[in-house]
Amino acid sequence: MKVVGIIPARYASSRFHGKPLADIHGKPMVWWVYQQAKKVNIFDEVYVATDDTLISTKVEELGGKAILTSSMHLTGTDRVAEVSEKIHADWYVNIQGDEPLIEPETIEAVLNPIKQGSNDIHVINLMARINDPVDAINPTIPKVITGEDGRGIYLTRGTSPYPKGSIDYFYYKQLGVYAFTPSALAFYKSSPRGKIERIEDIEILRFIENGWHVKYIEVETQSIAVDTPKDLEKVRNIFQN
């Protein structure tokens, strides 16, 4: 089984322009993500997939591998889908380029169902329990709702489900680590955005809306997604300490 790690990195981010090259302890943020991904033993190759030569040049200068992709992609999954047409693999693992603290063992957990012999799953995503109440109402953090079997039912930027009957419930946030088979990526690339995906602006909803089984794996992690300059300062402080 060949597994390739892909780190999508878009320079012109709407919320944080030039985010992949943001400096953290003397290195760009995307470099730190790349280094963590390289520690995952199951990966045959790791690439940064970007639409900008500033990013690809910097990655290669630091000894990494980069692949240029279209500037027209709306999501990281679109970018990974393009890479899947250029590089053959059985699984493609999308590691978001804005989580420089992501642990290698957390990344590798996304393929646990495959290691355990599950052959009927084509999309896997990670989730983690929300411990900070502020995160539960933060619209930049998608919340995950699953069934008892870990199958994804819905993702939302709001706070859901509503605890009317009991407060004995933990909210879960989506982590930026996804695993796809080639067939899943081919479907994603050839399918339009669904009604709910357009409303919530969460790409994994395209699979759920069309009846695909999206498997969720719960992990414990200290990773912080850098969506804003304020998040970047938090990460810089952690590196400094």
Order of alpha helices (4+ residues) and beta strands (2+ residues): beta-beta-beta-alpha-beta-alpha-beta-alpha-beta-alpha-alpha-beta-alpha-beta-beta-beta-alpha-alpha-alpha-beta-alpha
